C-alpha cells in the first residue's frame, strides 16, 4: 500500500480563489503547494498528483503502538474486494507518534482536527475539502463507494495535460485581447464534473469572466440620443449576446435583456438596428477585409448622417491602412 498522501490540493484551491478575482491576468497555478503551506514533501506529492487528476485522498493515521492501524492498512492493501476502490484514491499514511509526528501535527492544523483516537481515517476531495474524518468505518466497501460518488469524476493524465494546455492557450488569448476565445478554450474542461485542478481553474476563470462582464453590462451608459459613443456601447451589448451565447449563457442573457430594454422606444430600436449592422460588419472584417470594407461602405451609403456611418468611416480608415 502506498504510504503517502497530501494537501497541496487545499493550497491550490486557495490560489484559485485568489486568481479568480483578477480576470485581467490568467496565470497557470502552481502544481506544488507554496512555501509554508506544505505538510511534508511525501504527503504533498501525493496530494498534488491527486489534485491534478481529481482523485480523492484516503489517509490513515495511527500511533506506533496502535494494533488496529496495521490491520486496517493491510486490509486496504490486500483485500481483493477493496482493491478496485482503493486504487481510485490517493493514499497517505500518517504516523501520530515517533519520528514523523511533526507531519501529523501539521496535518491536524491544516484540516483543523484534534482528535486523539488511533487509528483515524480521512477523506479529502481533490480541491482540498475535507469530506470525512473519524474512526474507521465498519463497512469499508460502502464507505469507499459513497465517497467516490461524492468526490466527483477523476480524469486521466492525458486529459489533465490537455486541460492545462487549454488554460495556457486561454492565458495567451486573454493577453492578446480575445476574451471570448479565452473562455471558449477553457469551456470543455469547465464542463467536466470533476474537482481536478485544471477543471477547478477553468471553472474559476469562467466565473471571474462572467462576474466581470455582468458588471460591465450593468455599468454601460446608453442613451439613444447621445450619438456614436452610446452606439458603440450598444454594439458591445449585441456582441456580448452573440459571442457568449454558448459559453457564458448568463452573460449573453443579460446582454440581450439590456438590448431589448433599449429597443422599447423608437429611438432605441433604431440604435439597436445600427448596432447590429456594425456588429455584422465587424465580424465580417475579421474573416475578410474586403467583405468588412463592403459592409462598412454600405452602412455609410444607406445612413450617411447616422452615428453608425460615423463609426463605420473610422473603421474603414483602419481597414484601408491595415494588412489586406
Secondary structure, DSSP 8 states (H G I E B T S, - for coil): -------HHHHHHHHHHHHTT-TT------SS--TT--S-HHHHHHHHHHHHHT-EEEEEEE-TT-HHHHHHHHHHHH-HHHHHHHTTEEEEEEESSGGGHHHHHHHHHHHT-----SSEEEEE-TTS-EEEEES--S-HHHHHHHHHHHT-----HHHHHHHHHHHHHHHHHHHTT-HHHHHHHHHHHHTSS---HHHHHHHHHHHHHHHHHHHHHHH----TTS-HHHHHHHHHHHHHHHHTTTT-HHHHHHHHHHHHHHTTSHHHHHHHHHHHHHHHHHHHHHH-HHHHHHHHHHHHHHSTTSHHHHHHHHHHHHHHHS--
